Amino acid sequence: MEPGLWQQVVEQVGTAVAVIDPAGRIVAVNPAAERLLGRPAAMVYGRDLHDLCHRDPGGALVPRERCPLLRALAEGRPARGDDDRCLRADGRLIPISWSATPLTDDDVSGASPGMVVLIVETVADRGAPRERAERAEHAERAELWEQAERGEQEERAARTSALESLTERLTLVAEITDVLGQTLEVDEALARLSRLLVPRLADWAAVDLRVGSRQVHRVAVTGPEGRAAGQEDWRGQLPPAGEAVHSPLVQVLNGGAPVLQDRAAPDAPSDSPLATVHDAFLRATGAASVITVPLGSRRQVTGALTLVRTDAARPFDTGDLDVVSDIGRRVGLVIDNARRFGRQRAVAEAMQRNLLPPLPEHGRIQLAARYQPAPAGSQVGGDWYDAFTLRDGTLALVIGDVVGHDLTAAAGMAQLQGVLRSLAWDHTGPTGAVVDRLDDALHAITTVSMATLVLARVEGPETGPWTLRWTSAGHPPPLLLTPDGNAQYLEAGQGLILGTDLGGGSHRPSADHALPPGSTLLLYTDGLIESPGSDLDTGLGRLRRHALTLAHERLDTLCDQLAARMPPGSTDDIALLALRLPLPLTGAEM
């Protein structure tokens, strides 16, 4: 018979046929064998036939030394079996009978290259006690397998839940870090923190800050919306921390490690006034589980954060303690930075105010000025004004803005002010020449990198007429209010800001404009015309409208009201210098 025909017969026959090599490994199976084993051919090639599926009637693996098939394979003789079981891929045991015949070839050694094994599924007596026992045992094994599968599913569910919890905690930490980084205002930072912690992580949150070496202030208490902790506010100054032994809050404020309490009431009675107040707060909230962590590091504690859960079925765990401890470190760093910023800002603001000069008296000309620092949480800028009488008796006006913030800007402003006064004192030429000389000296004798300013001279006799001569180095234009109800921006005389290299012998322009008697001149910095969400033209238009409305007010009132009418949200400081010329004298006054 041709080999191709023989292969076709084997593949089409309904009896399972498997060919194994001398080691018992499967080298070929026909489709009937694939169906019997419940496995495709590709999954069984190279597998040990005995280990893969040969089982005894009880379903146990037959020891290799007792397997008749393996003994026949080793001895190179035929063999058969009638009371065996085959383990399918789906875990079912099926009764089988089998017969094995050694393969032969022309090798003179007589060694068998393997065996052909025919496997037939047999029909057992379903009523036999032995078969019933086997079915019961199989059912028991199936139940155990199902239990193991359920256990694995529950374990996977637990791991998934733990991963989701960890992800939620890390997300919360990331959100808190992002929110705290958006402000340097302590009260605002703590308010944002409380809104994130309650109710996502806790039912109640309390923040206590150390003030000085002994005082403690409870600055924030946040609970479920619309619910109060008893009848008290709980915020305000607390008793000193002292040296209590048993109170977690006192321990943390004194540099102790974070504490996780499993129940609301401490085991020992309160041993300090602060502990007494805090225990009363916990009782009022109905605390079932409490976490108390330091704000900052253990070497530098700025306060404490207390979180409360009221559901005894959902207590805090050590994972929560780790997360809250990390949050406490981050909050402490923000508070420390905010306090340092506040101290630096206060020094810079005081320095800037002290450096702004008193206004001179110049005949009947009125002068008024205002400096308004940026709102709390913003940096102090380098805005400044100046007014002084020159050597020839002319009145000089200056408004400027130094690039930079805080102490650096304040120091640069003082340097620029002194240099400009020296250059302008005895100069009678165009104002543009003075500004050019200032620009040349800027980087050589000051720490200022860039700045804008307007330098103006008010020329004319005491009784008028007067002329304004000025130069602008990239600064907003002066605003002139005249007694006839007009308001005009003086946009001529514009040049580059200070700190830029003009090159090529270029010079900044000078401009002049007549000043009518009774007119008001306003010099200002960009903080008066810039606001978030608004462009420069809108700000200039707003200033023009307000100035016209206030033009007939006293000069001090005009300055106060212009600053007060700024839209909310401004983050820049404001400098304003106002001049009002006298009206002509009447015959009686002369």
Secondary structure as UniProt FT lines:
FT   HELIX           3..12
FT   STRAND          16..20
FT   TURN            22..23
FT   STRAND          25..29
FT   HELIX           31..37
FT   HELIX           41..44
FT   TURN            45..46
FT   HELIX           49..53
FT   STRAND          54..55
FT   TURN            57..58
FT   HELIX           64..66
FT   HELIX           68..75
FT   STRAND          79..87
FT   TURN            89..90
FT   STRAND          93..102
FT   TURN            108..109
FT   STRAND          115..121
FT   TURN            126..127
FT   HELIX           129..180
FT   TURN            181..182
FT   HELIX           186..197
FT   TURN            198..201
FT   STRAND          204..211
FT   TURN            212..214
FT   STRAND          215..222
FT   TURN            225..226
FT   TURN            230..231
FT   STRAND          236..238
FT   TURN            242..243
FT   HELIX           248..253
FT   TURN            254..255
FT   STRAND          259..261
FT   HELIX           273..285
FT   STRAND          289..296
FT   STRAND          301..309
FT   TURN            312..313
FT   HELIX           318..355
FT   TURN            363..364
FT   STRAND          365..372
FT   TURN            376..377
FT   STRAND          382..389
FT   TURN            391..392
FT   STRAND          395..402
FT   HELIX           406..424
FT   TURN            425..426
FT   HELIX           431..445
FT   STRAND          451..459
FT   TURN            462..463
FT   STRAND          466..473
FT   STRAND          479..481
FT   TURN            483..484
FT   STRAND          487..489
FT   STRAND          494..495
FT   TURN            504..505
FT   STRAND          511..515
FT   TURN            517..518
FT   STRAND          520..524
FT   HELIX           526..528
FT   TURN            532..533
FT   HELIX           536..549
FT   TURN            550..552
FT   HELIX           555..564
FT   TURN            568..569
FT   STRAND          574..580
FT   TURN            587..589
//
